Structure formats: structure tokens, C-alpha cells
Amino acid sequence: MRIRFYFLMYGLMALPNTAFAGTDTFLRHGCIEFSTATVEAEVCQQLECVESAPNGICKLSACAKNQKSKYADAMNTGCTRTVDCGKGAYFLPGIPDEPESESTEHCDWRPCVETDPETGKCDSYECLSKRTTIIERTSYPRALCIKVPAQAVSKPSIRPDSRTTTASPRHITTSVPMPADSASQAVYEMITAAADYKDEYATGISPEERLRRKAAGDSLDAFWDRRTMFREILGEHWNALKPSEKSEYFYLASALLRRDRYPQISIHLNKVTSIEVLGEKKLQDNTTAVTVKVLSTENGADALPVFHLRKTDAGWRISSVSSEGESLLLIYRQLHDTIIREKGVQPLLAAMRKRLKEPREILWNPGRVGHNP
């Protein structure tokens, strides 16, 4: 039962099904190009004469002390192309193209390094201090602007709020008191939202129904502390990722969760016999552990997954899940560590891109427009 619960609740973290949180359902602005700019600088700090003529004129000079450095160009890093879908439409990123790189070199100092000893005239100049700017761009030419039907429901807040929680299915219960702003209440609401979720990618549903389901998915996203989870899964590799790789990983993971995992989790939660929130306990690392008892329909076995939450300004957020003392994040860290060490991060991202499909109801596609929005 533990293995089955792991797969359905967090199989989303495995390649290529890695996924968490999404974007605002009705966000009309979007980014269609992410750039990462890195500057490699080589500066000559001391120029010395290495050969002099009998008359005392320096014939040949060379750099005696050189310093190299590498740093990020903040001005050219981040979103470099945006689009405004306008009123009545919202932005949805599409599958990105392969990243492209370009480099430019700028000379900051080109002194004379060779002189005619008779005339004192410089015969040769050489660049001894230069900067090379390397820009890597990831474009989203398949990004979409999607019409919002006039009958669509108003956008709900994505912050979980116990005061507006809808009635949960009968098999989701609690055996302990749950204050309105407690970790236990947040887990109870997350499980309820996951059980109530309906597949937003299903065929044959109306645009209005699709938007309702998409809004429900946004609300479900809000329960997860995705940044903490990403860092835990990727471990030491997280800090080594370029900003553009982190952004793309975040988007691809989000999209895959929404399409592949939320529907499976909902089906699973509605098939189990019962789900009971047993209580919470504060831990030394400033997290709160909430234990849940899940009774299987198939074999009657119990599972006791433990949700670890942190209190943030936006409310309680789930940062990890464990069962029988075994952390899911550490399990998937081993998987991702192996993939990145053997193949690199780009094959990981490429596999995630491959799984995504283009959404329907296209209103606008920047890949078909020949200008910069």
C-alpha cells in the first residue's frame, strides 16, 4: 500500500513526470523568452616590458599579472520577451524550443605590446583586457493566448481558506480537532481538493467547464511549497542550474503535474475505503508533521503517510511527504542525481518537454507572428 500511495501522490516527481505548482488561470501577461547572460572577464592588471632596445626604448611588452572572473549579467538575465493577451484572454506557456546560445566579445584595453626601437612608433597592439558575454535563450514559440468564455466563473483565490472549504467526500474524515489555521486543516483541505478535482484536459467538456476545472487545479497547486521541494529533489544540482533552467524546470514540472498526475490522484483517493487525519506534531526543524491514515479498497491494508508543512505568510504549505520514516523527496533525489550525473540537466528537461502536448482553443500563437511583442 505504501508503494501505491507513493506512486500516485508523488510519482509526479520522477522523470519525466516531475511536476508541481502552476500559474494563475487568468493571467493575461506571459513570458515567451527566458535569457541567461554570463560574463567571462579577463583583465590585465600589470603590463611589463620584457625586452628593451639598447637606446632604452621598450621593444616588447607583456601582461605580468592577469585576473579572470565570471559573473551573471543581471540586466540581461530573466524574461526578455513578453506578451499581453489582452482583455478576455489568458496566457498559457507552450512547449519550449531547444535553448540557443550566442557570445560577443568586447575589448576594454588594447595597449601597445611591440614598439619600433628607432622611431618609438607602436607596431602592434593587443587586447589584454576583455569581456565575453554568453547569452543562452529559451524561447516558447508555442505559447498561447486562450479566450475566456463570457460565462466563465470569476477567478477564485488560490490561497486555501478553511472558512470556504466545500463539503468533502464522506470517506475523508478526522479524529482530532482542527483549528481553522492549523497544519491538520491544510492537509484535510488538500486531500479534499485532490479528491474533488476533475480532469481539466478531458475531451468533450465545454470551455466553461474546462476553466472551472483549471481554477480547481490552481487552488490545489497552492498547498505545495514547491521551491523547497525542488531544492530537496535536485539537492546539490539546484544551485548549479542556470536561471533559465530553473524557470523551465519549474514550468515543465507544473504542466506535467496538472496533466498527468492530478487526475490519477483524484481517482485513487475516491477508490480508497477511508482517509482519516490523525493529528499533528511540531518538529525541531520548525516544520509540523501531520499523519494521515489511508485504508485501501483492494486489500484492506493501511498506509500512514506523514505530510511535513511549514507556516508561510500565505498559510501552511506542504514541503515533504514520508511513509514509514522514508522521505519521498530523498527517493527521487537519488533518481534525479543519477540522471543529471550521467546525462546532464538538459536531457532531463528534454524528456519533460517531450511529454507535453499543445493545448486546444488557440487564439494567438507568437510562433506565427513575425514581430517582438
VOGU-3710 file (C-alpha; in Angstrom, 3 decimals, decimal comma):
1> mrirfyflmy> 0,000/0,000/0,000  2,862/2,341/0,786  4,338/1,909/-2,684  0,981/2,526/-4,350  0,443/5,670/-2,285  3,933/6,887/-3,176  3,347/6,411/-6,878  0,000/8,176/-7,012  0,816/11,071/-4,704  4,401/11,728/-5,747
11> glmalpntaf> 5,177/9,733/-8,849  4,910/13,228/-10,326  8,474/13,856/-9,198  10,063/11,083/-11,232  11,492/11,605/-14,706  9,808/12,584/-16,862  6,766/13,181/-14,690  8,342/15,758/-12,415  5,764/18,417/-11,570  4,419/20,885/-9,080
21> agtdtflrhg> 2,504/24,139/-8,840  1,002/26,028/-11,732  0,330/29,567/-12,827  -2,605/31,892/-12,420  -5,538/30,631/-14,520  -6,455/34,079/-15,832  -3,013/35,682/-16,105  -3,158/37,756/-19,297  0,567/38,576/-19,413  3,230/35,978/-20,077
31> ciefstatve> 6,885/35,435/-20,897  7,852/33,835/-24,209  11,630/34,078/-23,879  13,921/33,489/-20,909  17,562/34,539/-21,129  20,615/33,856/-19,014  23,598/36,155/-19,518  27,033/35,270/-18,156  30,125/37,452/-18,460  33,618/35,973/-18,524
41> aevcqqlecv> 36,175/38,723/-17,887  39,930/38,626/-18,360  41,728/41,721/-17,043  45,446/42,532/-17,279  46,379/44,216/-14,019  50,068/44,779/-14,750  51,847/45,403/-18,072  55,628/44,956/-18,054  58,423/45,397/-20,562  60,007/42,062/-21,380
51> esapngickl> 62,569/43,286/-23,969  64,295/46,651/-24,313  66,431/48,152/-27,096  69,960/49,490/-26,429  68,591/53,018/-26,508  66,275/52,191/-23,613  63,039/52,025/-25,617  60,856/49,018/-24,738  60,601/46,795/-27,762  58,218/44,170/-26,365
61> sacaknqksk> 55,684/44,257/-23,543  53,543/41,547/-21,976  50,961/41,165/-19,249  52,654/40,139/-15,998  49,542/39,826/-13,840  46,212/38,621/-15,190  42,891/38,178/-13,389  39,943/36,108/-14,625  36,393/36,263/-13,325  32,914/35,041/-14,214
71> yadamntgct> 29,647/36,643/-13,165  25,983/36,907/-14,128  24,736/39,908/-16,074  21,586/40,768/-14,133  20,401/43,299/-16,739  20,138/40,617/-19,446  19,032/37,695/-17,307  15,371/36,828/-16,879  12,352/37,359/-19,112  13,428/39,215/-22,262
81> rtvdcgkgay> 10,224/38,936/-24,351  6,673/39,214/-23,070  3,165/39,188/-24,496  -0,105/40,747/-23,380  -3,077/38,600/-24,399  -5,462/41,476/-23,796  -8,817/41,591/-22,110  -10,892/38,447/-22,368  -7,971/36,046/-22,795  -5,305/34,465/-20,627
91> flpgipdepe> -1,735/33,373/-21,292  -0,609/29,751/-21,289  3,046/28,773/-21,964  3,662/26,092/-24,566  6,436/23,610/-25,248  9,777/25,465/-25,465  12,350/25,174/-28,212  15,840/23,910/-27,510  17,958/26,631/-25,848  20,170/28,700/-28,153
101> sestehcdwr> 23,445/30,372/-27,212  25,398/33,305/-28,608  28,528/35,081/-27,422  30,004/38,527/-28,033  33,444/39,803/-27,135  34,307/43,351/-26,077  37,844/44,657/-25,621  38,296/47,066/-22,703  42,026/47,694/-23,091  44,258/47,278/-26,160
111> pcvetdpetg> 47,740/48,605/-25,297  50,830/48,670/-27,437  52,873/45,492/-26,971  55,515/45,943/-29,702  57,422/49,172/-30,486  59,915/50,190/-33,175  63,023/50,997/-31,112  64,324/53,519/-33,649  61,191/55,615/-34,117  59,328/54,776/-30,906
121> kcdsyeclsk> 56,237/54,113/-33,005  53,919/51,274/-31,970  53,999/48,374/-34,375  51,445/46,139/-32,701  48,524/46,413/-30,297  46,940/43,536/-28,382  43,735/43,204/-26,350  44,816/42,422/-22,796  41,540/43,134/-21,003  38,337/41,780/-22,496
131> rttiiertsy> 34,818/40,644/-21,628  32,957/37,789/-23,285  29,191/37,829/-22,813  27,451/34,473/-23,291  23,666/34,620/-23,621  21,521/31,491/-23,565  17,904/31,921/-24,648  14,974/29,567/-24,235  12,002/30,545/-26,405  8,369/29,472/-26,072
141> pralcikvpa> 7,075/29,948/-29,656  4,088/27,686/-28,946  2,800/29,824/-26,086  -0,900/30,549/-26,372  -3,491/33,198/-25,668  -6,748/31,413/-24,842  -10,172/33,020/-24,911  -12,043/33,237/-21,648  -15,738/32,493/-22,294  -18,080/35,239/-21,181
151> qavskpsirp> -19,879/32,741/-18,932  -16,676/31,706/-17,140  -16,742/31,821/-13,377  -14,833/34,525/-11,533  -11,297/33,683/-10,572  -11,133/32,274/-7,023  -8,340/32,937/-4,581  -5,689/30,221/-4,744  -4,981/30,560/-1,039  -6,517/27,699/0,942
161> dsrtttaspr> -9,105/29,091/3,346  -10,876/26,812/5,804  -13,796/29,199/6,074  -14,779/28,490/2,475  -13,940/24,795/2,284  -16,551/22,803/0,396  -18,077/19,650/1,795  -15,642/16,751/1,470  -16,445/13,220/0,326  -17,749/11,029/3,153
171> hittsvpmpa> -14,644/8,845/3,276  -12,362/11,798/4,227  -12,633/12,270/7,981  -10,689/13,480/11,015  -10,407/12,080/14,536  -8,872/15,229/16,081  -9,974/18,864/16,473  -8,689/21,041/13,629  -8,412/24,797/14,234  -9,156/26,941/11,211
181> dsasqavyem> -5,500/27,890/10,712  -3,764/24,614/11,543  -1,484/22,277/9,603  -4,022/19,464/10,007  -6,739/21,628/8,476  -4,468/22,411/5,499  -3,809/18,697/4,864  -7,524/17,928/5,212  -8,348/20,642/2,664  -5,616/19,467/0,271
191> itaaadykde> -6,885/15,878/0,294  -10,452/17,092/-0,160  -9,447/19,325/-3,084  -7,463/16,465/-4,663  -10,419/14,068/-4,340  -12,834/16,649/-5,799  -10,564/17,517/-8,742  -11,808/16,641/-12,238  -9,582/16,238/-15,279  -9,237/19,659/-16,929
201> yatgispeer> -7,672/18,049/-20,021  -10,607/15,719/-20,663  -12,189/15,839/-24,117  -15,809/16,721/-24,743  -16,197/19,283/-21,952  -17,321/22,863/-22,520  -14,897/25,813/-22,349  -16,684/26,993/-19,211  -16,272/23,617/-17,522  -12,614/23,460/-18,557
211> lrrkaagdsl> -11,959/26,820/-16,917  -13,753/25,729/-13,738  -11,579/22,630/-13,573  -8,467/24,672/-14,295  -9,300/27,033/-11,443  -9,704/23,997/-9,158  -6,265/22,820/-10,227  -4,794/26,233/-9,376  -6,337/26,012/-5,914  -4,856/22,550/-5,423
221> dafwdrrtmf> -1,419/23,818/-6,509  -1,389/26,369/-3,697  -0,967/23,716/-0,995  2,603/22,815/-2,035  5,867/24,540/-1,074  7,301/23,836/-4,480  10,555/25,798/-4,141  11,589/23,833/-1,072  10,613/20,556/-2,721  12,558/21,337/-5,902
231> reilgehwna> 15,698/22,157/-3,945  15,352/18,950/-1,941  14,820/16,793/-5,037  17,702/18,250/-7,033  19,972/18,605/-3,988  23,404/19,970/-4,864  22,406/20,295/-8,525  19,842/23,043/-7,803  22,398/25,800/-7,227  24,340/24,716/-10,314
241> lkpsekseyf> 21,338/25,258/-12,622  21,207/28,399/-14,719  18,281/30,757/-14,026  16,735/29,791/-17,368  16,994/26,075/-16,460  15,328/26,660/-13,089  12,495/28,593/-14,762  11,990/25,928/-17,413  12,128/23,097/-14,865  9,506/24,884/-12,778
251> ylasallrrd> 7,160/25,389/-15,730  7,550/21,890/-17,203  7,082/20,265/-13,813  3,949/22,320/-13,212  2,416/21,453/-16,567  3,114/17,732/-16,206  1,555/17,583/-12,757  -1,619/19,244/-13,977  -1,989/16,991/-16,980  -0,710/13,619/-15,790
261> rypqisihln> -0,941/13,360/-12,003  -3,871/15,325/-10,612  -6,459/13,136/-12,427  -4,746/9,941/-11,200  -4,565/11,189/-7,614  -8,269/12,089/-7,688  -9,256/8,651/-8,993  -7,115/6,921/-6,366  -8,443/8,965/-3,436  -12,020/8,214/-4,427
271> kvtsievlge> -11,333/4,467/-4,598  -9,839/4,032/-1,127  -12,147/2,960/1,682  -11,315/5,800/4,049  -8,867/8,654/4,627  -8,500/9,942/8,182  -6,398/12,845/9,509  -4,959/11,531/12,788  -3,264/14,642/14,152  -0,160/16,807/14,051
281> kklqdnttav> 3,167/17,209/15,838  5,678/20,060/15,836  9,227/19,058/14,895  12,619/20,528/15,764  13,221/21,795/12,218  10,264/24,213/12,556  8,005/22,004/10,460  4,770/20,358/11,552  4,119/16,709/10,750  0,521/15,665/10,004
291> tvkvlsteng> -0,206/11,928/9,926  -2,958/10,533/7,710  -4,392/7,021/7,742  -5,360/5,616/4,339  -7,307/2,339/4,119  -7,016/0,507/0,790  -10,090/-0,769/-1,026  -8,169/-3,548/-2,748  -6,531/-5,387/0,146  -7,678/-3,657/3,310
301> adalpvfhlr> -4,115/-2,623/4,208  -3,347/0,637/5,993  -0,866/3,320/4,961  0,258/6,114/7,286  1,748/8,861/5,122  3,138/11,858/7,009  2,888/15,341/5,499  5,517/17,882/6,572  4,347/21,504/6,463  5,812/24,964/7,046
311> ktdagwriss> 3,876/28,055/8,046  4,339/30,854/5,488  2,830/34,304/5,048  0,325/32,705/2,651  -0,615/29,868/5,023  0,529/26,293/5,597  2,444/24,722/2,723  3,446/21,065/2,304  7,210/20,692/1,844  7,646/16,908/2,038
321> vssegeslll> 5,847/13,571/2,432  7,154/10,418/4,074  5,872/6,951/4,893  7,341/4,510/7,414  10,124/7,019/8,018  11,180/7,133/4,375  11,139/10,524/2,631  9,781/10,653/-0,894  11,974/13,621/-1,741  15,134/11,675/-0,910
331> iyrqlhdtii> 13,959/8,751/-3,044  13,528/10,985/-6,064  16,712/12,897/-5,279  18,609/9,658/-5,892  16,833/9,211/-9,224  17,460/12,758/-10,425  21,028/12,748/-9,136  21,784/9,674/-11,237  20,217/11,178/-14,377  21,974/14,540/-14,055
341> rekgvqplla> 25,373/12,991/-13,250  25,198/10,541/-16,150  23,472/12,695/-18,785  23,134/16,252/-17,515  20,160/18,513/-16,811  19,284/19,183/-20,467  18,293/15,530/-21,175  16,071/15,729/-18,088  14,365/18,854/-19,416  14,151/17,393/-22,928
351> amrkrlkepr> 12,297/14,327/-21,653  9,853/16,562/-19,786  9,257/18,712/-22,880  8,545/15,649/-24,967  5,633/14,614/-22,779  3,720/17,827/-23,106  1,062/18,418/-25,759  -0,182/21,706/-27,150  -3,469/22,971/-25,647  -6,573/23,478/-27,777
361> eilwnpgrvg> -8,601/26,611/-28,465  -5,731/28,631/-29,884  -6,415/32,348/-30,151  -2,880/33,544/-30,742  0,464/31,876/-31,214  3,603/34,044/-31,004  5,476/31,484/-33,073  3,388/32,531/-36,059  3,923/36,250/-35,596  6,970/37,899/-37,070
371> hnp> 7,485/40,663/-34,553  8,604/41,103/-30,978  5,620/41,615/-28,684
//
